[in-house]
Amino acid sequence: MKVLQKGFNYSQDGPGNRLVYHLQGCNFACKWCSNADSIPLENPKAKEVPADEIFDEIMRSRPMFFDGGGVTFTGGECTLHFGELLPLFKRLRGAGVSVCAETNGSHPDLRLLAEYIDCLIIDCKLTDDEAHKKYTGASNRKTLENIEFFLRSGRELHIRIPLINGVNTGARDFAEYFSRFDTSHCDFEFLPYHEFGKDKWQDKYEMTDAFVSAETVGEFERIFNEYGLKTVKT
Ligand code: SF4
């Protein structure tokens, strides 16, 4: 699979200290993406690494997986590498390694992969499909279908919502949508817009006035809690 970058990170990409692989390629093109260089399927900076090598590297790294850590696959969109990830995740499960995946939730067979994922993080950007297409270039239909499947199935789920001014700051719309389900096994995290990856877009970056205030983040937390939805900060 194509690895754009890798490194250790503590707590923000799943519990504990984790070896995080950023895989190349994404089927969305969110206008605020902070890893725009990970969107194209091809990137000369990404390195093709056989899954066996990745497995061995993960096994060698186990002493670093402290505080409940393990390995995390993100992107880009890691599930574009589904064919290699499924057997790799099965091997890692067999070896007792904690696997986390952060995904945009759009893969039609995500539920097969999810059987071997200990910590599943799905990003939910918008509930309205037309707006989702406008800002990400893709439909959210599969993402919402998958989220609804996992909410109904009772598996643990961590949903991340990027907060982008002028795009998705209707807290009540999100809360009303999620409160239709049993979310007792799910938590929500809000990621305020930032521009740390702006330079990776070079002259194509379109976002302006997209920052949200601390008050807006607080309002999301208050409204979600009002609807009985558990919120977390990592
Ligand atoms: S889904 Fe994630 S990686 Fe893909 S374009 Fe959107 S923010 Fe970037």
Boltz pocket constraint, residues with backbone or C-beta under 6 A from the ligand:
constraints:
  - pocket:
      binder: B
      contacts: [[A, 26], [A, 27], [A, 28], [A, 29], [A, 30], [A, 32], [A, 33], [A, 34], [A, 35], [A, 36], [A, 38], [A, 39], [A, 75], [A, 76], [A, 77], [A, 104], [A, 136]]
      max_distance: 6.0
